[in-house]
Amino acid sequence: MLFLCRGPNGDFSVVKASSKDEAIELLDEIGNAEGSPVTPINDNLMVHFVLTDDGDFELQEWADRHESCQNRADRRSVLDRLFGAR
């Protein structure tokens, strides 16, 4: 199952885990996920990265089932649908 964790500064992480507890444990490897909302992603999710000239990956676009990648609407509204308004 995929989980989405939203930090207090607006950053977010997506992690695949078998449970919410396992997701929090995995997220703790990069930062403290305790106290941050960790929500299962039950809808479709698409994330597209591009390879930069430096050989790094860069996020190009992402969308949920309510939005196509061609629609560049406010991404915060997508997060709000996943987490509920903050």
Distance bins in CASP14 RR format, pairs under 12 A and 6 or more apart:
PFRMAT RR
TARGET T0000
AUTHOR 0000-0000-0000
RMODE 2
METHOD distances of the structure
MODEL  1
1 14 0 0 0 0 0 1 0 0 0 0 0
1 15 0 0 0 0 1 0 0 0 0 0 0
1 16 1 0 0 1 0 0 0 0 0 0 0
1 17 1 0 0 1 0 0 0 0 0 0 0
1 18 1 0 0 1 0 0 0 0 0 0 0
1 19 1 0 0 1 0 0 0 0 0 0 0
1 20 0 0 0 0 1 0 0 0 0 0 0
1 21 0 0 0 0 0 1 0 0 0 0 0
1 22 0 0 0 0 1 0 0 0 0 0 0
1 23 0 0 0 0 1 0 0 0 0 0 0
1 38 0 0 0 0 0 1 0 0 0 0 0
1 39 0 0 0 0 0 1 0 0 0 0 0
1 40 1 0 1 0 0 0 0 0 0 0 0
1 41 1 0 0 1 0 0 0 0 0 0 0
1 42 0 0 0 0 1 0 0 0 0 0 0
1 45 0 0 0 0 0 1 0 0 0 0 0
2 12 0 0 0 0 0 1 0 0 0 0 0
2 13 0 0 0 0 0 1 0 0 0 0 0
2 14 1 0 1 0 0 0 0 0 0 0 0
2 15 1 0 0 1 0 0 0 0 0 0 0
2 16 1 0 1 0 0 0 0 0 0 0 0
2 17 0 0 0 0 1 0 0 0 0 0 0
2 18 0 0 0 0 0 1 0 0 0 0 0
2 20 0 0 0 0 0 1 0 0 0 0 0
2 23 0 0 0 0 1 0 0 0 0 0 0
2 26 0 0 0 0 0 1 0 0 0 0 0
2 38 0 0 0 0 0 1 0 0 0 0 0
2 39 0 0 0 0 1 0 0 0 0 0 0
2 40 1 0 0 1 0 0 0 0 0 0 0
2 41 1 0 1 0 0 0 0 0 0 0 0
2 42 0 0 0 0 1 0 0 0 0 0 0
2 43 0 0 0 0 1 0 0 0 0 0 0
2 44 0 0 0 0 0 1 0 0 0 0 0
2 45 1 0 0 1 0 0 0 0 0 0 0
2 46 0 0 0 0 0 1 0 0 0 0 0
2 47 0 0 0 0 0 1 0 0 0 0 0
2 64 0 0 0 0 0 1 0 0 0 0 0
2 82 0 0 0 0 0 1 0 0 0 0 0
3 12 0 0 0 0 0 1 0 0 0 0 0
3 13 0 0 0 0 1 0 0 0 0 0 0
3 14 1 0 0 1 0 0 0 0 0 0 0
3 15 1 0 1 0 0 0 0 0 0 0 0
3 16 1 0 0 1 0 0 0 0 0 0 0
3 17 1 0 0 1 0 0 0 0 0 0 0
3 18 0 0 0 0 0 1 0 0 0 0 0
3 19 0 0 0 0 1 0 0 0 0 0 0
3 20 1 0 0 1 0 0 0 0 0 0 0
3 21 0 0 0 0 0 1 0 0 0 0 0
3 22 0 0 0 0 1 0 0 0 0 0 0
3 23 1 1 0 0 0 0 0 0 0 0 0
3 24 0 0 0 0 1 0 0 0 0 0 0
3 25 0 0 0 0 0 1 0 0 0 0 0
3 26 0 0 0 0 1 0 0 0 0 0 0
3 27 0 0 0 0 1 0 0 0 0 0 0
3 33 0 0 0 0 1 0 0 0 0 0 0
3 36 0 0 0 0 0 1 0 0 0 0 0
3 37 0 0 0 0 1 0 0 0 0 0 0
3 38 1 0 1 0 0 0 0 0 0 0 0
3 39 1 0 0 1 0 0 0 0 0 0 0
3 40 1 0 1 0 0 0 0 0 0 0 0
3 41 1 0 0 1 0 0 0 0 0 0 0
3 42 0 0 0 0 0 1 0 0 0 0 0
3 45 0 0 0 0 0 1 0 0 0 0 0
3 82 0 0 0 0 0 1 0 0 0 0 0
3 83 0 0 0 0 0 1 0 0 0 0 0
4 10 0 0 0 0 0 1 0 0 0 0 0
4 11 0 0 0 0 0 1 0 0 0 0 0
4 12 1 0 1 0 0 0 0 0 0 0 0
4 13 1 0 0 1 0 0 0 0 0 0 0
4 14 1 0 1 0 0 0 0 0 0 0 0
4 15 0 0 0 0 1 0 0 0 0 0 0
4 16 0 0 0 0 0 1 0 0 0 0 0
4 17 0 0 0 0 0 1 0 0 0 0 0
4 20 0 0 0 0 0 1 0 0 0 0 0
4 23 0 0 0 0 1 0 0 0 0 0 0
4 27 0 0 0 0 0 1 0 0 0 0 0
4 33 0 0 0 0 0 1 0 0 0 0 0
4 36 0 0 0 0 0 1 0 0 0 0 0
4 37 0 0 0 0 1 0 0 0 0 0 0
4 38 1 0 0 1 0 0 0 0 0 0 0
4 39 1 0 1 0 0 0 0 0 0 0 0
4 40 1 0 0 1 0 0 0 0 0 0 0
4 41 1 0 1 0 0 0 0 0 0 0 0
4 42 0 0 0 0 0 1 0 0 0 0 0
4 43 0 0 0 0 0 1 0 0 0 0 0
4 45 0 0 0 0 1 0 0 0 0 0 0
4 47 0 0 0 0 0 1 0 0 0 0 0
4 62 0 0 0 0 0 1 0 0 0 0 0
4 64 0 0 0 0 1 0 0 0 0 0 0
4 78 0 0 0 0 0 1 0 0 0 0 0
4 79 0 0 0 0 1 0 0 0 0 0 0
4 80 0 0 0 0 0 1 0 0 0 0 0
4 81 0 0 0 0 0 1 0 0 0 0 0
4 82 1 0 1 0 0 0 0 0 0 0 0
4 83 1 0 0 1 0 0 0 0 0 0 0
4 84 0 0 0 0 0 1 0 0 0 0 0
5 11 0 0 0 0 1 0 0 0 0 0 0
5 12 1 0 0 1 0 0 0 0 0 0 0
5 13 1 0 1 0 0 0 0 0 0 0 0
5 14 1 0 0 1 0 0 0 0 0 0 0
5 15 1 0 0 1 0 0 0 0 0 0 0
5 17 0 0 0 0 0 1 0 0 0 0 0
5 20 0 0 0 0 1 0 0 0 0 0 0
5 23 1 0 0 1 0 0 0 0 0 0 0
5 24 1 0 0 1 0 0 0 0 0 0 0
5 25 0 0 0 0 0 1 0 0 0 0 0
5 26 0 0 0 0 1 0 0 0 0 0 0
5 27 1 0 1 0 0 0 0 0 0 0 0
5 28 0 0 0 0 0 1 0 0 0 0 0
5 29 0 0 0 0 0 1 0 0 0 0 0
5 30 0 0 0 0 1 0 0 0 0 0 0
5 31 0 0 0 0 1 0 0 0 0 0 0
5 32 0 0 0 0 0 1 0 0 0 0 0
5 33 1 0 1 0 0 0 0 0 0 0 0
5 34 0 0 0 0 0 1 0 0 0 0 0
5 35 0 0 0 0 1 0 0 0 0 0 0
5 36 1 0 1 0 0 0 0 0 0 0 0
5 37 1 0 0 1 0 0 0 0 0 0 0
5 38 1 0 1 0 0 0 0 0 0 0 0
5 39 1 0 0 1 0 0 0 0 0 0 0
5 40 0 0 0 0 0 1 0 0 0 0 0
5 41 0 0 0 0 0 1 0 0 0 0 0
5 79 0 0 0 0 0 1 0 0 0 0 0
5 82 0 0 0 0 0 1 0 0 0 0 0
5 83 0 0 0 0 1 0 0 0 0 0 0
6 12 1 0 1 0 0 0 0 0 0 0 0
6 13 0 0 0 0 1 0 0 0 0 0 0
6 14 0 0 0 0 0 1 0 0 0 0 0
6 27 0 0 0 0 0 1 0 0 0 0 0
6 33 0 0 0 0 1 0 0 0 0 0 0
6 35 0 0 0 0 0 1 0 0 0 0 0
6 36 1 0 0 1 0 0 0 0 0 0 0
6 37 1 0 1 0 0 0 0 0 0 0 0
6 38 0 0 0 0 1 0 0 0 0 0 0
6 39 1 0 0 1 0 0 0 0 0 0 0
6 41 0 0 0 0 0 1 0 0 0 0 0
6 76 0 0 0 0 0 1 0 0 0 0 0
6 78 0 0 0 0 0 1 0 0 0 0 0
6 79 1 0 0 1 0 0 0 0 0 0 0
6 80 0 0 0 0 1 0 0 0 0 0 0
6 82 0 0 0 0 1 0 0 0 0 0 0
6 83 1 0 1 0 0 0 0 0 0 0 0
6 84 0 0 0 0 1 0 0 0 0 0 0
6 86 0 0 0 0 1 0 0 0 0 0 0
7 13 0 0 0 0 1 0 0 0 0 0 0
7 27 0 0 0 0 1 0 0 0 0 0 0
7 30 0 0 0 0 0 1 0 0 0 0 0
7 31 0 0 0 0 1 0 0 0 0 0 0
7 32 0 0 0 0 1 0 0 0 0 0 0
7 33 0 0 0 0 1 0 0 0 0 0 0
7 34 0 0 0 0 0 1 0 0 0 0 0
7 35 0 0 0 0 1 0 0 0 0 0 0
7 36 1 0 1 0 0 0 0 0 0 0 0
7 37 1 0 0 1 0 0 0 0 0 0 0
7 38 0 0 0 0 1 0 0 0 0 0 0
7 39 0 0 0 0 0 1 0 0 0 0 0
7 79 0 0 0 0 0 1 0 0 0 0 0
7 83 0 0 0 0 0 1 0 0 0 0 0
7 86 0 0 0 0 0 1 0 0 0 0 0
8 31 0 0 0 0 0 1 0 0 0 0 0
8 32 0 0 0 0 0 1 0 0 0 0 0
8 33 0 0 0 0 0 1 0 0 0 0 0
8 34 0 0 0 0 0 1 0 0 0 0 0
8 35 0 0 0 0 1 0 0 0 0 0 0
8 36 1 0 0 1 0 0 0 0 0 0 0
8 37 0 0 0 0 1 0 0 0 0 0 0
8 86 0 0 0 0 1 0 0 0 0 0 0
9 36 0 0 0 0 0 1 0 0 0 0 0
10 36 0 0 0 0 1 0 0 0 0 0 0
10 37 0 0 0 0 0 1 0 0 0 0 0
10 75 0 0 0 0 0 1 0 0 0 0 0
10 76 0 0 0 0 1 0 0 0 0 0 0
10 79 1 0 0 1 0 0 0 0 0 0 0
10 80 0 0 0 0 0 1 0 0 0 0 0
10 83 0 0 0 0 0 1 0 0 0 0 0
10 86 0 0 0 0 1 0 0 0 0 0 0
11 27 0 0 0 0 0 1 0 0 0 0 0
11 30 0 0 0 0 0 1 0 0 0 0 0
11 31 0 0 0 0 0 1 0 0 0 0 0
11 33 0 0 0 0 0 1 0 0 0 0 0
11 36 0 0 0 0 1 0 0 0 0 0 0
11 59 0 0 0 0 0 1 0 0 0 0 0
11 79 0 0 0 0 0 1 0 0 0 0 0
12 27 0 0 0 0 0 1 0 0 0 0 0
12 30 0 0 0 0 0 1 0 0 0 0 0
12 33 0 0 0 0 0 1 0 0 0 0 0
12 36 0 0 0 0 1 0 0 0 0 0 0
12 37 0 0 0 0 1 0 0 0 0 0 0
12 38 0 0 0 0 0 1 0 0 0 0 0
12 39 0 0 0 0 1 0 0 0 0 0 0
12 41 0 0 0 0 0 1 0 0 0 0 0
12 45 0 0 0 0 0 1 0 0 0 0 0
12 47 0 0 0 0 0 1 0 0 0 0 0
12 59 0 0 0 0 0 1 0 0 0 0 0
12 62 0 0 0 0 0 1 0 0 0 0 0
12 75 0 0 0 0 1 0 0 0 0 0 0
12 76 0 0 0 0 0 1 0 0 0 0 0
12 78 0 0 0 0 0 1 0 0 0 0 0
12 79 1 0 0 1 0 0 0 0 0 0 0
12 80 0 0 0 0 0 1 0 0 0 0 0
12 82 0 0 0 0 1 0 0 0 0 0 0
12 83 0 0 0 0 1 0 0 0 0 0 0
12 86 0 0 0 0 0 1 0 0 0 0 0
13 23 0 0 0 0 1 0 0 0 0 0 0
13 24 0 0 0 0 0 1 0 0 0 0 0
13 26 0 0 0 0 1 0 0 0 0 0 0
13 27 1 0 1 0 0 0 0 0 0 0 0
13 28 0 0 0 0 0 1 0 0 0 0 0
13 29 0 0 0 0 0 1 0 0 0 0 0
13 30 1 0 0 1 0 0 0 0 0 0 0
13 31 0 0 0 0 1 0 0 0 0 0 0
13 32 0 0 0 0 0 1 0 0 0 0 0
13 33 1 0 0 1 0 0 0 0 0 0 0
13 36 0 0 0 0 1 0 0 0 0 0 0
13 37 0 0 0 0 0 1 0 0 0 0 0
13 38 0 0 0 0 1 0 0 0 0 0 0
13 39 0 0 0 0 0 1 0 0 0 0 0
13 41 0 0 0 0 0 1 0 0 0 0 0
13 47 0 0 0 0 0 1 0 0 0 0 0
14 23 0 0 0 0 1 0 0 0 0 0 0
14 26 0 0 0 0 0 1 0 0 0 0 0
14 27 0 0 0 0 1 0 0 0 0 0 0
14 30 0 0 0 0 0 1 0 0 0 0 0
14 38 0 0 0 0 0 1 0 0 0 0 0
14 39 0 0 0 0 0 1 0 0 0 0 0
14 40 0 0 0 0 0 1 0 0 0 0 0
14 41 1 0 0 1 0 0 0 0 0 0 0
14 45 1 0 0 1 0 0 0 0 0 0 0
14 46 0 0 0 0 0 1 0 0 0 0 0
14 47 1 0 0 1 0 0 0 0 0 0 0
14 59 0 0 0 0 0 1 0 0 0 0 0
14 62 0 0 0 0 1 0 0 0 0 0 0
14 64 0 0 0 0 0 1 0 0 0 0 0
14 79 0 0 0 0 0 1 0 0 0 0 0
14 82 0 0 0 0 0 1 0 0 0 0 0
15 21 0 0 0 0 0 1 0 0 0 0 0
15 22 0 0 0 0 1 0 0 0 0 0 0
15 23 1 0 1 0 0 0 0 0 0 0 0
15 24 0 0 0 0 1 0 0 0 0 0 0
15 25 0 0 0 0 1 0 0 0 0 0 0
15 26 1 0 1 0 0 0 0 0 0 0 0
15 27 1 0 1 0 0 0 0 0 0 0 0
15 28 0 0 0 0 0 1 0 0 0 0 0
15 29 0 0 0 0 1 0 0 0 0 0 0
15 30 0 0 0 0 1 0 0 0 0 0 0
15 31 0 0 0 0 0 1 0 0 0 0 0
15 33 0 0 0 0 1 0 0 0 0 0 0
15 36 0 0 0 0 0 1 0 0 0 0 0
15 38 0 0 0 0 1 0 0 0 0 0 0
15 39 0 0 0 0 0 1 0 0 0 0 0
15 40 0 0 0 0 0 1 0 0 0 0 0
15 41 0 0 0 0 1 0 0 0 0 0 0
16 22 0 0 0 0 1 0 0 0 0 0 0
16 23 0 0 0 0 1 0 0 0 0 0 0
16 26 0 0 0 0 1 0 0 0 0 0 0
16 27 0 0 0 0 0 1 0 0 0 0 0
16 40 0 0 0 0 0 1 0 0 0 0 0
16 41 0 0 0 0 1 0 0 0 0 0 0
16 45 0 0 0 0 0 1 0 0 0 0 0
17 23 1 1 0 0 0 0 0 0 0 0 0
17 24 0 0 0 0 1 0 0 0 0 0 0
17 25 1 0 0 1 0 0 0 0 0 0 0
17 26 1 0 1 0 0 0 0 0 0 0 0
17 27 0 0 0 0 1 0 0 0 0 0 0
17 28 0 0 0 0 0 1 0 0 0 0 0
17 29 0 0 0 0 0 1 0 0 0 0 0
17 33 0 0 0 0 0 1 0 0 0 0 0
17 38 0 0 0 0 1 0 0 0 0 0 0
17 40 0 0 0 0 1 0 0 0 0 0 0
17 41 0 0 0 0 0 1 0 0 0 0 0
18 25 0 0 0 0 0 1 0 0 0 0 0
18 26 0 0 0 0 0 1 0 0 0 0 0
18 40 0 0 0 0 0 1 0 0 0 0 0
19 25 0 0 0 0 1 0 0 0 0 0 0
19 26 0 0 0 0 0 1 0 0 0 0 0
19 38 0 0 0 0 0 1 0 0 0 0 0
19 40 0 0 0 0 1 0 0 0 0 0 0
20 26 0 0 0 0 0 1 0 0 0 0 0
20 27 0 0 0 0 0 1 0 0 0 0 0
20 33 0 0 0 0 0 1 0 0 0 0 0
20 34 0 0 0 0 0 1 0 0 0 0 0
20 36 0 0 0 0 0 1 0 0 0 0 0
20 37 0 0 0 0 0 1 0 0 0 0 0
20 38 1 0 1 0 0 0 0 0 0 0 0
20 39 0 0 0 0 1 0 0 0 0 0 0
20 40 1 0 0 1 0 0 0 0 0 0 0
20 41 0 0 0 0 0 1 0 0 0 0 0
21 27 0 0 0 0 0 1 0 0 0 0 0
21 28 0 0 0 0 0 1 0 0 0 0 0
21 33 0 0 0 0 0 1 0 0 0 0 0
21 34 0 0 0 0 0 1 0 0 0 0 0
21 38 0 0 0 0 1 0 0 0 0 0 0
22 28 0 0 0 0 0 1 0 0 0 0 0
22 29 0 0 0 0 0 1 0 0 0 0 0
22 33 0 0 0 0 0 1 0 0 0 0 0
22 38 0 0 0 0 0 1 0 0 0 0 0
22 40 0 0 0 0 0 1 0 0 0 0 0
23 29 0 0 0 0 0 1 0 0 0 0 0
23 33 1 0 0 1 0 0 0 0 0 0 0
23 34 0 0 0 0 0 1 0 0 0 0 0
23 36 0 0 0 0 0 1 0 0 0 0 0
23 37 0 0 0 0 0 1 0 0 0 0 0
23 38 1 0 1 0 0 0 0 0 0 0 0
23 39 0 0 0 0 1 0 0 0 0 0 0
23 40 0 0 0 0 1 0 0 0 0 0 0
23 41 0 0 0 0 0 1 0 0 0 0 0
24 30 0 0 0 0 0 1 0 0 0 0 0
24 31 0 0 0 0 0 1 0 0 0 0 0
24 32 0 0 0 0 1 0 0 0 0 0 0
24 33 1 0 1 0 0 0 0 0 0 0 0
24 34 1 0 0 1 0 0 0 0 0 0 0
24 35 0 0 0 0 1 0 0 0 0 0 0
24 36 0 0 0 0 1 0 0 0 0 0 0
24 37 0 0 0 0 0 1 0 0 0 0 0
24 38 1 0 1 0 0 0 0 0 0 0 0
24 39 0 0 0 0 0 1 0 0 0 0 0
25 31 0 0 0 0 0 1 0 0 0 0 0
25 32 0 0 0 0 0 1 0 0 0 0 0
25 33 0 0 0 0 1 0 0 0 0 0 0
25 34 0 0 0 0 0 1 0 0 0 0 0
25 38 0 0 0 0 0 1 0 0 0 0 0
26 33 0 0 0 0 1 0 0 0 0 0 0
26 38 0 0 0 0 0 1 0 0 0 0 0
27 33 1 1 0 0 0 0 0 0 0 0 0
27 34 0 0 0 0 1 0 0 0 0 0 0
27 35 0 0 0 0 0 1 0 0 0 0 0
27 36 0 0 0 0 1 0 0 0 0 0 0
27 37 0 0 0 0 0 1 0 0 0 0 0
27 38 1 0 0 1 0 0 0 0 0 0 0
28 34 1 0 0 1 0 0 0 0 0 0 0
28 35 0 0 0 0 0 1 0 0 0 0 0
28 36 0 0 0 0 0 1 0 0 0 0 0
28 38 0 0 0 0 0 1 0 0 0 0 0
30 36 0 0 0 0 0 1 0 0 0 0 0
32 38 0 0 0 0 0 1 0 0 0 0 0
33 39 0 0 0 0 0 1 0 0 0 0 0
36 83 0 0 0 0 0 1 0 0 0 0 0
36 86 0 0 0 0 0 1 0 0 0 0 0
37 79 0 0 0 0 0 1 0 0 0 0 0
37 80 0 0 0 0 0 1 0 0 0 0 0
37 82 0 0 0 0 1 0 0 0 0 0 0
37 83 1 0 1 0 0 0 0 0 0 0 0
37 84 0 0 0 0 1 0 0 0 0 0 0
37 85 0 0 0 0 0 1 0 0 0 0 0
37 86 0 0 0 0 1 0 0 0 0 0 0
38 82 0 0 0 0 0 1 0 0 0 0 0
38 83 0 0 0 0 1 0 0 0 0 0 0
39 45 0 0 0 0 0 1 0 0 0 0 0
39 79 0 0 0 0 1 0 0 0 0 0 0
39 80 0 0 0 0 0 1 0 0 0 0 0
39 81 0 0 0 0 0 1 0 0 0 0 0
39 82 1 0 0 1 0 0 0 0 0 0 0
39 83 1 0 1 0 0 0 0 0 0 0 0
39 84 0 0 0 0 1 0 0 0 0 0 0
39 86 0 0 0 0 0 1 0 0 0 0 0
40 82 0 0 0 0 1 0 0 0 0 0 0
40 83 0 0 0 0 0 1 0 0 0 0 0
41 47 0 0 0 0 0 1 0 0 0 0 0
41 62 0 0 0 0 0 1 0 0 0 0 0
41 64 0 0 0 0 1 0 0 0 0 0 0
41 65 0 0 0 0 0 1 0 0 0 0 0
41 78 0 0 0 0 0 1 0 0 0 0 0
41 79 0 0 0 0 0 1 0 0 0 0 0
41 81 0 0 0 0 0 1 0 0 0 0 0
41 82 1 0 0 1 0 0 0 0 0 0 0
41 83 0 0 0 0 0 1 0 0 0 0 0
42 64 0 0 0 0 0 1 0 0 0 0 0
42 65 0 0 0 0 1 0 0 0 0 0 0
42 81 0 0 0 0 0 1 0 0 0 0 0
42 82 0 0 0 0 1 0 0 0 0 0 0
43 63 0 0 0 0 0 1 0 0 0 0 0
43 64 1 0 1 0 0 0 0 0 0 0 0
43 65 1 0 1 0 0 0 0 0 0 0 0
43 66 1 0 0 1 0 0 0 0 0 0 0
43 67 0 0 0 0 0 1 0 0 0 0 0
43 78 0 0 0 0 1 0 0 0 0 0 0
43 81 0 0 0 0 1 0 0 0 0 0 0
43 82 1 0 0 1 0 0 0 0 0 0 0
44 62 0 0 0 0 0 1 0 0 0 0 0
44 63 0 0 0 0 1 0 0 0 0 0 0
44 64 1 0 0 1 0 0 0 0 0 0 0
44 65 1 1 0 0 0 0 0 0 0 0 0
44 66 0 0 0 0 1 0 0 0 0 0 0
44 67 0 0 0 0 0 1 0 0 0 0 0
44 68 0 0 0 0 0 1 0 0 0 0 0
44 69 0 0 0 0 0 1 0 0 0 0 0
44 78 0 0 0 0 0 1 0 0 0 0 0
44 82 0 0 0 0 0 1 0 0 0 0 0
45 61 0 0 0 0 0 1 0 0 0 0 0
45 62 1 0 0 1 0 0 0 0 0 0 0
45 63 1 0 0 1 0 0 0 0 0 0 0
45 64 1 0 1 0 0 0 0 0 0 0 0
45 65 1 0 0 1 0 0 0 0 0 0 0
45 66 0 0 0 0 0 1 0 0 0 0 0
45 67 0 0 0 0 0 1 0 0 0 0 0
45 69 0 0 0 0 0 1 0 0 0 0 0
45 78 0 0 0 0 1 0 0 0 0 0 0
45 79 0 0 0 0 0 1 0 0 0 0 0
45 81 0 0 0 0 0 1 0 0 0 0 0
45 82 0 0 0 0 1 0 0 0 0 0 0
46 59 0 0 0 0 0 1 0 0 0 0 0
46 60 0 0 0 0 0 1 0 0 0 0 0
46 61 0 0 0 0 1 0 0 0 0 0 0
46 62 1 0 0 1 0 0 0 0 0 0 0
46 63 1 0 1 0 0 0 0 0 0 0 0
46 64 1 0 0 1 0 0 0 0 0 0 0
46 65 0 0 0 0 1 0 0 0 0 0 0
46 66 0 0 0 0 0 1 0 0 0 0 0
46 67 0 0 0 0 1 0 0 0 0 0 0
46 68 0 0 0 0 1 0 0 0 0 0 0
46 69 1 0 0 1 0 0 0 0 0 0 0
46 70 0 0 0 0 0 1 0 0 0 0 0
46 78 0 0 0 0 0 1 0 0 0 0 0
47 57 0 0 0 0 0 1 0 0 0 0 0
47 58 0 0 0 0 0 1 0 0 0 0 0
47 59 1 0 0 1 0 0 0 0 0 0 0
47 60 0 0 0 0 1 0 0 0 0 0 0
47 61 1 0 0 1 0 0 0 0 0 0 0
47 62 1 0 1 0 0 0 0 0 0 0 0
47 63 0 0 0 0 1 0 0 0 0 0 0
47 64 0 0 0 0 0 1 0 0 0 0 0
47 69 0 0 0 0 1 0 0 0 0 0 0
47 75 0 0 0 0 0 1 0 0 0 0 0
47 78 0 0 0 0 0 1 0 0 0 0 0
48 57 0 0 0 0 0 1 0 0 0 0 0
48 58 0 0 0 0 0 1 0 0 0 0 0
48 59 1 0 0 1 0 0 0 0 0 0 0
48 60 1 0 1 0 0 0 0 0 0 0 0
48 61 1 0 1 0 0 0 0 0 0 0 0
48 62 1 0 0 1 0 0 0 0 0 0 0
48 63 0 0 0 0 1 0 0 0 0 0 0
48 68 0 0 0 0 0 1 0 0 0 0 0
48 69 1 0 0 1 0 0 0 0 0 0 0
48 70 0 0 0 0 0 1 0 0 0 0 0
49 55 0 0 0 0 0 1 0 0 0 0 0
49 56 0 0 0 0 1 0 0 0 0 0 0
49 57 1 0 1 0 0 0 0 0 0 0 0
49 58 1 0 0 1 0 0 0 0 0 0 0
49 59 1 0 1 0 0 0 0 0 0 0 0
49 60 1 0 0 1 0 0 0 0 0 0 0
49 61 0 0 0 0 1 0 0 0 0 0 0
49 62 0 0 0 0 1 0 0 0 0 0 0
50 56 0 0 0 0 1 0 0 0 0 0 0
50 57 1 0 0 1 0 0 0 0 0 0 0
50 58 1 0 1 0 0 0 0 0 0 0 0
50 59 0 0 0 0 1 0 0 0 0 0 0
50 60 1 0 1 0 0 0 0 0 0 0 0
50 61 0 0 0 0 1 0 0 0 0 0 0
51 57 1 0 0 1 0 0 0 0 0 0 0
51 58 1 0 0 1 0 0 0 0 0 0 0
51 59 0 0 0 0 0 1 0 0 0 0 0
51 60 0 0 0 0 0 1 0 0 0 0 0
52 58 1 0 1 0 0 0 0 0 0 0 0
52 59 0 0 0 0 0 1 0 0 0 0 0
52 60 0 0 0 0 0 1 0 0 0 0 0
59 69 0 0 0 0 0 1 0 0 0 0 0
59 75 0 0 0 0 0 1 0 0 0 0 0
60 69 0 0 0 0 1 0 0 0 0 0 0
60 72 0 0 0 0 0 1 0 0 0 0 0
61 67 0 0 0 0 1 0 0 0 0 0 0
61 68 0 0 0 0 1 0 0 0 0 0 0
61 69 1 0 1 0 0 0 0 0 0 0 0
61 70 0 0 0 0 1 0 0 0 0 0 0
61 71 0 0 0 0 1 0 0 0 0 0 0
61 72 1 0 0 1 0 0 0 0 0 0 0
61 73 0 0 0 0 0 1 0 0 0 0 0
61 75 0 0 0 0 1 0 0 0 0 0 0
61 78 0 0 0 0 0 1 0 0 0 0 0
62 68 0 0 0 0 0 1 0 0 0 0 0
62 69 1 0 0 1 0 0 0 0 0 0 0
62 71 0 0 0 0 0 1 0 0 0 0 0
62 72 0 0 0 0 0 1 0 0 0 0 0
62 73 0 0 0 0 0 1 0 0 0 0 0
62 75 1 0 0 1 0 0 0 0 0 0 0
62 78 1 0 0 1 0 0 0 0 0 0 0
62 79 0 0 0 0 0 1 0 0 0 0 0
62 82 0 0 0 0 0 1 0 0 0 0 0
63 69 1 0 1 0 0 0 0 0 0 0 0
63 70 0 0 0 0 1 0 0 0 0 0 0
63 71 1 0 0 1 0 0 0 0 0 0 0
63 72 0 0 0 0 1 0 0 0 0 0 0
63 73 0 0 0 0 1 0 0 0 0 0 0
63 75 0 0 0 0 1 0 0 0 0 0 0
63 77 0 0 0 0 0 1 0 0 0 0 0
63 78 1 0 0 1 0 0 0 0 0 0 0
63 79 0 0 0 0 0 1 0 0 0 0 0
63 81 0 0 0 0 0 1 0 0 0 0 0
63 82 0 0 0 0 0 1 0 0 0 0 0
64 71 0 0 0 0 0 1 0 0 0 0 0
64 73 0 0 0 0 0 1 0 0 0 0 0
64 75 0 0 0 0 1 0 0 0 0 0 0
64 77 0 0 0 0 0 1 0 0 0 0 0
64 78 1 0 1 0 0 0 0 0 0 0 0
64 79 0 0 0 0 1 0 0 0 0 0 0
64 80 0 0 0 0 0 1 0 0 0 0 0
64 81 1 0 0 1 0 0 0 0 0 0 0
64 82 1 0 0 1 0 0 0 0 0 0 0
64 83 0 0 0 0 0 1 0 0 0 0 0
65 78 0 0 0 0 1 0 0 0 0 0 0
65 81 0 0 0 0 1 0 0 0 0 0 0
65 82 0 0 0 0 0 1 0 0 0 0 0
66 73 0 0 0 0 1 0 0 0 0 0 0
66 75 0 0 0 0 0 1 0 0 0 0 0
66 77 0 0 0 0 1 0 0 0 0 0 0
66 78 1 0 0 1 0 0 0 0 0 0 0
66 79 0 0 0 0 0 1 0 0 0 0 0
66 80 0 0 0 0 0 1 0 0 0 0 0
66 81 1 0 0 1 0 0 0 0 0 0 0
66 82 0 0 0 0 1 0 0 0 0 0 0
67 73 1 0 0 1 0 0 0 0 0 0 0
67 74 0 0 0 0 1 0 0 0 0 0 0
67 75 0 0 0 0 1 0 0 0 0 0 0
67 77 0 0 0 0 1 0 0 0 0 0 0
67 78 1 0 0 1 0 0 0 0 0 0 0
67 79 0 0 0 0 0 1 0 0 0 0 0
67 81 0 0 0 0 1 0 0 0 0 0 0
67 82 0 0 0 0 0 1 0 0 0 0 0
68 78 0 0 0 0 0 1 0 0 0 0 0
69 75 0 0 0 0 0 1 0 0 0 0 0
69 78 0 0 0 0 0 1 0 0 0 0 0
71 77 0 0 0 0 0 1 0 0 0 0 0
71 78 0 0 0 0 0 1 0 0 0 0 0
72 78 0 0 0 0 0 1 0 0 0 0 0
73 79 0 0 0 0 0 1 0 0 0 0 0
73 80 0 0 0 0 0 1 0 0 0 0 0
73 81 0 0 0 0 0 1 0 0 0 0 0
74 80 0 0 0 0 1 0 0 0 0 0 0
74 81 0 0 0 0 0 1 0 0 0 0 0
75 81 0 0 0 0 0 1 0 0 0 0 0
75 82 0 0 0 0 0 1 0 0 0 0 0
76 82 0 0 0 0 0 1 0 0 0 0 0
76 83 0 0 0 0 0 1 0 0 0 0 0
76 84 0 0 0 0 0 1 0 0 0 0 0
76 85 0 0 0 0 1 0 0 0 0 0 0
76 86 0 0 0 0 1 0 0 0 0 0 0
77 83 0 0 0 0 0 1 0 0 0 0 0
77 84 0 0 0 0 0 1 0 0 0 0 0
77 85 0 0 0 0 1 0 0 0 0 0 0
77 86 0 0 0 0 0 1 0 0 0 0 0
78 84 0 0 0 0 0 1 0 0 0 0 0
79 85 0 0 0 0 1 0 0 0 0 0 0
79 86 0 0 0 0 1 0 0 0 0 0 0
80 86 1 0 0 1 0 0 0 0 0 0 0
END
